[in-house]
Amino acid sequence: MESESGIKKQVKDQLPIEVDEARLEQLKGKTVLIKYGGNAMTDDECKKNVISDIIRLKELGVTPIVVHGGGPAIKKLLGDVGIESEFIGGHRKTDKEAMHYVEMALSGNVNSEIVKLINAAGQKAVGLSGKDAGMVLAKKRIHRLNIDGKEQEVDLGHVGDVDKIDTQLIHCLIDNNYIPVIAPIGVGDDLKDYNINADMFAGHMAGALKADHFMALTNVNGLMADKDDPDTLIRQLTIDEALDQMDKAIQGGMIPKVEACIIALKEGVKTSHIINGMKPHSILEELLTEDRSGTIISNGNS
């Protein structure tokens, strides 16, 4: 029977990129939480590459954990059943009926497909949401808007924030060689289901698990000093530098991703990365080569 080291050498030799040996050795045995979302979930070739990277990490002795979003799937399903999506401050207002379909899209469609693809590629994945085993306790999101100079609270319905995370089930799965694939839904003390922003959910989950690396996949190479100029990629910055760039270089959909990176770091993750999920093998490239193409955020000590 071929030894474990022999199998890993064979896997390394078959990688689609040239890896840095020192980085590879440092990565073995580490935990990497990947927040999977955006167009990389809807483009079949991108999806194939992301799943391939997750499989390769596992084969190299890394522990990958996947948290996913599903905006396009939610939008399509709600449209199919005639429910109009209303966004307030970037959050989808979600009543009880809409929440039913949100969960159907996330757990029934997106989650099950990711699990199917990982299993078909030869690894063992298990699909979950934050509801399983009481993993994620949610709290109703209190959203505040400034209207005519006055701060007002807006009821978003079944939209929540992470309150507490119990990682026991995740550890049980990874200890038995499974890849957890988690949908960002939690249950509140009021026993209502809550849809949680996938970036925030992933950042908190990475922190609770004390993952070594948190990776947020998006549709651009990383954080740009000028969002319209790819040549202005910011390759590295600290938490303080990231906070200073809020509403400057960091705008729109990049804000929750950076906030999630900071949450993860403050809760014990060593490094957070924002990378282009549309780029072939960007996960492997970011972790295993010197020629990184993403943005890395650290607490200043890494």
C-alpha positions, -999 to +999 in steps of 0.1 A: +000+000+000+013+034-009+024+056+020+006+088+030+036+108+021+038+091-012+002+099-020+007+135-011+038+137-033+018+123-061-010+149-055+016+177-054+032+166-087-003+167-103-012+202-091-022+227-118+003+253-104+040+253-093+039+254-055+063+268-030+076+238-010+080+258+022+044+271+019+032+236+013+048+223+044+035+251+065-001+245+052-002+208+060-025+201+090-040+236+089-077+245+087-089+268+058-124+281+058-136+291+023-165+315+019-178+305-016-202+328-034-206+353-063-204+345-099-180+316-092-211+297-081-230+303-113-203+298-139-198+261-145-161+263-153-154+285-123-174+261-101-153+232-114-121+250-105-132+260-070-143+224-062-110+211-077-090+234-053-110+223-023-103+186-033-066+193-038-063+210-004-079+180+013-056+156-006-026+176+006-035+172+042-053+205+047-087+207+064-111+227+042-145+239+054-170+256+031-195+283+039-216+294+009-239+321-001-266+318-028-280+352-039-286+343-075-304+311-065-325+329-040-334+356-065-344+330-091-366+310-067-383+340-053-390+352-088-403+318-098-429+319-070-438+355-076-421+371-045-405+404-052-371+410-035-368+442-016-333+454-004-328+478+025-292+488+032-279+458+012-300+433+031-329+413+015-361+420+035-374+385+043-409+378+056-419+343+068-430+331+034-399+344+017-377+327+044-392+294+034-379+298-001-346+313+010-339+282+030-351+260+001-326+278-023-297+277+001-300+243+017-320+225-009-303+238-041-269+254-035-257+233-006-268+200-021-251+208-054-217+216-037-219+185-017-227+164-048-198+178-067-173+173-039-185+137-034-183+130-071-147+142-071-138+115-046-140+132-012-167+130+015-188+162+020-217+167+044-243+195+039-254+215+069-269+248+079-265+266+111-297+250+123-281+215+126-273+205+162-280+241+172-247+251+156-255+288+151-277+308+174-290+338+156-304+371+167-328+393+148-309+420+130-318+455+141-312+476+110-309+514+114-312+539+086-307+576+086-339+591+072-341+629+069-314+633+095-331+610+120-320+574+128-349+550+124-351+512+129-362+491+100-377+457+104-361+433+079-381+403+091-362+370+092-327+386+087-303+378+115-268+382+129-247+355+145-251+354+182-233+322+193-216+293+175-212+257+188-185+240+168-189+205+182-206+191+152-180+206+128-152+191+148-169+158+148-171+158+110-136+170+103-122+145+128-139+118+108-125+131+074-156+148+061-157+182+045-185+204+061-205+225+036-225+250+056-255+272+045-258+306+064-290+300+083-295+301+121-323+298+146-331+324+172-342+320+208-376+328+195-374+296+174-376+316+142-353+308+112-329+336+102-311+343+070-276+356+079-253+374+055-230+347+042-198+368+046-205+376+082-216+340+089-184+327+074-162+352+093-178+343+126-175+305+118-138+308+109-132+326+142-151+301+163-132+273+147-099+292+151-091+284+115-057+292+103-069+309+071-102+326+061-107+330+024-135+352+009-141+345-028-154+374-049-154+385-085-122+406-085-086+399-076-089+416-042-092+450-027-083+478-051-072+513-042-092+523-072-120+498-078-120+505-115-082+499-119-070+463-115-034+476-113-041+492-079-045+459-061-037+462-024-018+430-016-015+433+021-029+455+050-036+453+087-069+455+105-063+492+113-054+500+077-085+482+065-107+501+089-092+533+077-101+524+041-138+519+049-160+540+026-128+549+007-112+520-012-136+497+005-171+503-008-204+485-017-202+447-017-166+447-006-176+462+029-191+430+043-162+409+030-137+431+047-158+432+078-160+394+078-122+392+074-117+415+104-143+395+125-123+363+117-090+379+127-103+393+159-117+359+169-084+341+164-079+334+127-043+340+116-048+355+081-078+366+060-077+367+022-100+382-004-094+365-037-110+362-072-131+330-073-134+335-111-097+330-116-086+294-121-071+278-090-069+311-071-073+293-038-042+272-044-023+301-058-030+323-028-020+297-003+008+278-020+028+303-041+047+335-036+029+351-066-003+357-047-030+376-067-053+385-038-054+407-007-043+395+026-055+411+058-036+404+091-038+416+127-004+432+122+015+404+139+015+379+110 
